[in-house]
Amino acid sequence: MLFLYSFVASNRRLLVTLTMFAVETQKLIKKYGKAQALKGLDFTINPEEIMVLLGPNGSGKTTLLLILATVLKPTSGTARVMNLDVTKQPTQVRQVSGISFQDARGFWRHKPAEILEFHAAMCGISKAKRQTMIEKILKELELWDARNKLFMHLSGGQAKRVEVAKLLIQRPKFAIFDEPSSQVDLRGKRTIWEQIRQLREEGSTILAATNEVREAEYLADRVTVLEQGESVVCDTVRNLKDKIAGGDIVELELEQTEGDGEIGEELSKIAGTAKLMTEGKNTYKAYVSMAEAWVPKMTSLCYERNARVLSVKVTEPSLDDVFLHFTGKKLESPGHA
């Protein structure tokens, strides 16, 4: 019995090890002729999280997505989805995953309702459920009035909504979105983002690629910054911002007191202060690390010195700033993914 228990326990540990990540790549390389789109990429996604790939065009985002969707084969290295090898088990991978492409795909004379009907049938959704699901998603994505338009007559934003709707019909265990809200207006973007979040709440693992920082901040449980086919850094949005020394800006106005110069000097000595600038009489701009820790220290100091705080404004770094900090480049750049 002891041997049996040890064997079972050992295999449980093995199972946990094998299924630790929903997605994992190791030393993943993809070459197009002499050009190398992915350069030995090590990458993981946890089960039931939204991972956002942030990078400019040409960083390798779309190449990675297409490999994980089994559209492309890697040159070397391994990639696994739900513990299935994308090269050795492509059929099984496609059974648990789906992709919304960057450019909307649809036959030019088909209508949105027909496209989704066909997609639902291909995904094995019963005929009894199809119409209810299709109507619900078309209405949620504000496509109901365009349901009988020819695909070729749809606007760019409408065509993109149809592309996203395919994945919302399928609801796979692993959902891939390439630029999920490109060409869509702000209200439509928020609707798509909420639909993606709902998909995660229902148990799906999500991978979304974007070069739009607002989209990344809204969606991401974690962000992976990609640059020239390599992962530069991966963490939560909050942690990435906190890694920028002096990235938070605190604008501070104090009531005029005697010894103003002294308090300015003391403010500059608070732990986490990268730089302190005097903007005017009793007005300061402090570049600090982790404003949430710096501001309470500043408040205590001012209280001890009888310096009344009139106003405080905190500005945190954006993901644009994060990308610039870790890559030395601005996020917007030309090229092809």
DOBA-657599 format. One record per residue (C-alpha): x, y, z. Coordinates in Angstrom, 3 decimals. Each point is the difference from the previous one (the first is absolute). Layout:
REC          x          y          z
REC          X          Y          Z
...
end
This chain:
REC          x          y          z
REC      0.000      0.000      0.000
REC      2.852      2.369      0.843
REC      1.561     -0.675     -3.419
REC     -3.355      0.619     -1.715
REC     -0.509      3.281      1.889
REC      3.509      1.146     -0.912
REC     -0.608     -0.897     -3.662
REC     -3.302      1.918     -0.101
REC      1.468      3.006      1.811
REC      2.982      0.021     -2.333
REC     -2.259     -0.066     -3.069
REC     -2.167      2.781      1.401
REC      3.112      2.159      0.386
REC      0.951     -0.907     -3.558
REC     -3.481      0.983     -1.225
REC      0.207      3.340      1.817
REC      3.407      0.616     -1.569
REC     -1.267     -0.849     -3.486
REC     -3.082      2.222      0.278
REC      1.535      2.921      1.887
REC     -0.282      2.318     -3.009
REC     -2.853      0.310     -2.467
REC      2.541      1.060     -2.643
REC      3.764     -0.453     -0.030
REC      2.725      0.551     -2.567
REC      3.642     -0.946      0.373
REC      2.806      1.329     -2.183
REC     -2.574      0.751     -2.702
REC      1.540      1.177     -3.275
REC     -1.723      1.015     -3.210
REC      1.924      1.065     -3.080
REC     -1.242      1.466     -3.274
REC      2.974     -0.557     -2.242
REC      2.869      1.838      1.672
REC     -2.323      2.107      2.174
REC     -0.654     -1.317      3.499
REC     -3.447      0.935      1.345
REC      0.338     -1.914      3.301
REC      3.377     -0.442      1.644
REC     -0.077     -2.874      2.475
REC     -3.142      1.220      1.763
REC     -0.792     -1.401      3.460
REC     -3.584      0.942      0.836
REC     -2.781     -1.222      2.294
REC     -3.648      0.751      0.719
REC     -1.735     -1.130      3.179
REC     -3.387     -1.724     -0.195
REC     -2.982      2.378     -0.114
REC      2.002      3.211     -0.297
REC      0.050      2.730     -2.618
REC      3.519      0.384     -1.339
REC      0.597      3.035     -2.186
REC      2.887      0.136     -2.467
REC      1.082      3.617     -0.303
REC      2.335      1.027     -2.778
REC      0.257      1.968     -3.225
REC     -0.621     -1.428     -3.437
REC      2.942     -2.242     -0.833
REC      0.572     -1.187      3.579
REC     -1.156     -3.580     -0.680
REC     -3.448      0.169      1.586
REC     -2.006     -1.324     -2.932
REC      2.607     -2.651     -0.791
REC     -0.315     -1.378      3.535
REC     -3.801      0.014     -0.181
REC     -0.028     -1.850     -3.318
REC      2.382     -2.664      1.318
REC     -2.184     -0.550      3.083
REC     -3.057     -0.196     -2.288
REC      1.836     -2.623     -2.151
REC     -0.190      2.248     -3.078
REC      3.817      0.210     -0.134
REC      2.598     -2.563      0.995
REC      2.989      1.068      2.085
REC      3.477     -0.302     -1.467
REC      1.197     -1.536      3.255
REC     -0.876     -0.135      3.673
REC     -3.274     -1.159      1.556
REC     -3.421      1.495      0.649
REC     -2.756     -1.650      2.023
REC     -3.664      0.976      0.446
REC     -1.894     -1.732      2.809
REC      2.907     -2.445      0.148
REC     -0.376     -0.803     -3.722
REC      2.954      0.434     -2.357
REC     -0.978      2.377     -2.825
REC      2.260     -1.794     -2.488
REC     -0.678     -3.624      0.953
REC     -3.670      0.375      1.005
REC     -1.411      2.831     -2.143
REC     -3.479     -1.518     -0.350
REC     -0.430     -0.326      3.764
REC      1.309      3.554      0.495
REC     -2.599      1.338     -2.440
REC     -2.715     -1.832      1.943
REC      0.725      2.013      3.160
REC      0.970      3.352     -1.528
REC     -1.184      2.673     -2.382
REC      1.345      3.192     -1.525
REC     -1.426      3.368     -0.973
REC      2.311      1.240     -2.749
REC      1.392      3.520     -0.305
REC     -1.636      0.415     -3.415
REC     -3.644     -1.048     -0.071
REC     -0.593     -3.161     -2.061
REC     -3.218     -0.512     -1.931
REC     -1.215     -0.832     -3.481
REC     -0.923      3.316     -1.599
REC     -3.578     -1.005     -0.953
REC     -0.890     -1.615      3.327
REC     -1.946      1.776      2.743
REC      1.005      0.225      3.695
REC     -2.852     -2.271      1.102
REC      0.986     -2.582     -2.628
REC      3.691      0.203      0.951
REC     -0.789     -0.623      3.658
REC     -2.467     -2.788     -0.864
REC      2.704     -1.795     -1.982
REC      2.608      0.572      2.729
REC     -2.343     -1.302      2.708
REC     -0.712     -3.138     -2.051
REC      3.721     -0.598     -0.553
REC      0.584      0.322      3.760
REC     -2.586     -2.680      0.716
REC     -2.630      2.267      1.584
REC     -3.412     -1.657     -0.219
REC     -2.529      1.450     -2.424
REC     -2.424      0.590      2.889
REC      2.461      2.360      1.716
REC      1.494      1.766     -3.012
REC     -2.639      2.607     -0.762
REC     -0.350      1.112      3.632
REC      3.769      0.347      0.390
REC      0.440      1.801     -3.306
REC     -2.800      2.471      0.695
REC      1.339      0.728      3.487
REC      3.557      0.659     -1.190
REC     -1.063      2.033     -3.031
REC     -2.050      2.257      2.269
REC      2.725      0.306      2.646
REC      2.557      1.003     -2.643
REC     -2.473      2.428     -1.640
REC     -0.108     -2.047     -3.207
REC     -3.672     -0.924      0.031
REC     -1.031      2.695     -2.488
REC      2.863     -1.082     -2.304
REC     -0.715     -3.728      0.258
REC     -1.231     -0.246     -3.590
REC      2.557      2.322     -1.605
REC      2.493     -1.532     -2.386
REC      3.440     -0.349      1.578
REC      1.477      2.196     -2.731
REC     -2.341      2.845      1.025
REC      0.935     -0.043      3.697
REC      2.139      2.768      1.446
REC      3.430     -0.927      1.351
REC     -1.323      0.153      3.558
REC     -3.005     -2.197     -0.822
REC      2.176     -2.588     -1.745
REC      2.291     -0.076      3.045
REC     -2.993     -0.561      2.280
REC     -1.030     -2.984     -2.145
REC      3.509     -1.430      0.320
REC     -0.148      0.324      3.804
REC     -3.548     -1.414      0.034
REC      1.268     -3.287     -1.477
REC      2.100     -0.602      3.095
REC     -2.815      1.077      2.325
REC     -2.209     -2.603     -1.703
REC      2.670     -2.698      0.333
REC      1.016      0.826      3.610
REC      3.131     -2.215     -0.055
REC      2.146     -0.944      2.982
REC      2.836      2.040     -1.536
REC     -1.060      3.149     -1.857
REC      2.432      2.048     -2.108
REC     -0.793      3.588     -0.998
REC      2.272      1.878     -2.413
REC     -0.668      3.756      0.358
REC     -3.525     -0.724      1.314
REC     -1.431      3.513     -0.331
REC      1.930      1.573     -2.867
REC     -2.170      2.252     -2.225
REC     -2.783     -0.081      2.634
REC     -1.343      3.156      1.688
REC      0.548      0.561      3.724
REC     -3.413     -1.256      1.100
REC      0.433     -3.084     -2.158
REC      3.490     -0.556      1.416
REC     -1.328     -0.063      3.555
REC     -2.724     -2.453     -1.010
REC      2.580     -2.339     -1.550
REC      2.272      0.305      3.035
REC     -2.868     -0.875      2.346
REC     -0.868     -3.025     -2.167
REC      3.624     -1.187      0.211
REC     -0.035      0.405      3.773
REC     -3.240     -1.967      0.200
REC      1.596     -2.786     -2.019
REC      2.800     -0.152      2.576
REC     -2.537     -0.024      2.862
REC     -1.576     -3.083     -1.580
REC      3.339     -1.836      0.163
REC      1.761      0.781     -3.269
REC      3.666      0.920     -0.213
REC      0.491      3.124     -2.135
REC      2.931      1.227     -2.062
REC     -0.422      3.435     -1.595
REC      2.575      1.826     -2.105
REC     -0.128      3.764     -0.300
REC      2.047      3.151     -0.405
REC     -2.723      2.081      1.657
REC      0.901      0.770      3.612
REC     -3.554      0.808      1.077
REC     -1.134     -3.430     -1.188
REC      2.892     -1.687      1.804
REC     -0.705      1.806      3.277
REC     -3.710     -0.783     -0.167
REC      0.387     -3.706     -0.725
REC      3.239     -1.327      1.414
REC      0.525     -2.198      3.016
REC      3.615      0.024     -1.183
REC      1.850      1.682     -2.842
REC      2.900     -1.406     -2.010
REC      2.034      2.668     -1.773
REC      1.309     -1.371     -3.303
REC      2.775      1.661     -1.955
REC      1.607     -1.478     -3.124
REC     -1.206     -3.510      0.745
REC      1.114     -0.114      3.623
REC     -1.810      0.373      3.317
REC      1.462      3.049      1.701
REC     -2.057     -0.141      3.187
REC     -3.200     -1.620      1.293
REC     -2.029      1.074      3.043
REC     -3.216      1.609      1.167
REC     -0.662      3.541     -1.206
REC      0.414      1.314      3.547
REC      3.331     -1.729      0.527
REC      1.340      1.117     -3.374
REC     -0.780      3.616      0.822
REC      1.539     -0.315      3.462
REC      3.245     -1.256     -1.557
REC      0.598      3.405     -1.584
REC      2.130      1.922      2.491
REC     -1.452      3.479      0.321
REC     -2.805     -0.881     -2.377
REC     -2.824      1.420      2.147
REC     -0.423      3.777      0.029
REC     -1.392      1.745      3.094
REC     -0.962      3.660     -0.399
REC     -0.262      1.576      3.405
REC     -1.160      3.424      1.223
REC      0.568      1.063      3.610
REC     -1.300      2.939      1.992
REC      2.684      2.681      0.310
REC      2.060     -0.436      3.160
REC      3.298      1.127      1.428
REC      2.903     -2.217     -0.946
REC     -1.410     -0.980     -3.392
REC      3.468     -0.854     -1.275
REC      0.523     -2.392      2.874
REC     -3.137     -2.016     -0.690
REC      0.923     -0.220     -3.668
REC      3.350     -1.456      1.021
REC     -1.694     -2.476      2.342
REC     -2.455     -1.069     -2.712
REC      2.924     -0.822     -2.257
REC      1.391     -2.343      2.662
REC     -3.122     -2.169      0.268
REC      0.802     -3.567     -1.041
REC     -1.036     -0.594     -3.593
REC      0.574      3.565     -1.182
REC      1.865     -0.004     -3.319
REC     -0.241      3.743     -0.616
REC     -1.747      3.001      1.570
REC     -0.653      3.188     -1.953
REC     -1.290      3.322      1.343
REC     -2.760      1.187     -2.317
REC     -0.771      3.227      1.836
REC     -0.467      1.357      3.501
REC     -0.936     -3.015      2.150
REC     -0.689     -2.112     -3.094
REC      2.031     -3.120     -0.722
REC      0.161     -2.763     -2.575
REC      1.480     -3.234      1.339
REC      1.062     -2.936     -2.194
REC     -0.350     -3.000      2.258
REC     -0.107     -3.775      0.048
REC     -3.328     -1.409      1.235
REC     -2.018      3.137      0.743
REC     -2.362     -2.059      2.158
REC      2.864     -0.411      2.508
REC      1.519      3.481     -0.502
REC     -3.140      2.099      0.519
REC     -0.740     -1.244      3.568
REC      3.630      0.764      0.970
REC     -0.313      3.460     -1.518
REC     -3.266      0.594      1.880
REC      1.561     -1.020      3.324
REC      2.995      2.281     -0.614
REC     -2.221      2.984     -0.797
REC     -2.111     -0.645      3.110
REC      3.121     -0.087      2.181
REC      1.212      3.288     -1.548
REC     -3.430      1.693      0.256
REC     -0.043      0.382     -3.782
REC     -3.582     -0.276     -1.196
REC     -0.474     -1.979     -3.224
REC     -2.267      1.937     -2.380
REC     -0.016     -2.414     -2.917
REC      1.568     -3.235     -1.172
REC     -0.145     -1.393     -3.534
REC      1.508     -3.399     -0.819
REC      0.724     -1.098     -3.559
REC      1.196     -3.551     -0.539
REC      2.043     -1.114     -3.011
REC     -1.871     -1.402     -2.982
REC      0.794     -3.262     -1.758
REC      1.609      2.203     -2.659
REC      2.424      1.078      2.721
REC      0.481     -3.631      1.046
REC      0.838     -1.023     -3.551
REC      2.434      2.902     -0.375
REC      1.633     -0.834      3.343
REC      0.606     -3.664     -0.804
REC      0.813      0.249     -3.706
REC      1.372      3.517     -0.413
REC     -2.505      0.550     -2.818
REC     -3.450      1.461     -0.425
REC     -2.796     -2.499     -0.533
REC     -1.131      1.382     -3.351
REC      2.299     -1.194     -2.764
REC     -0.400     -1.133     -3.604
REC      0.392     -3.572     -1.198
REC     -1.872     -3.259     -0.302
REC     -0.958     -2.454      2.704
end
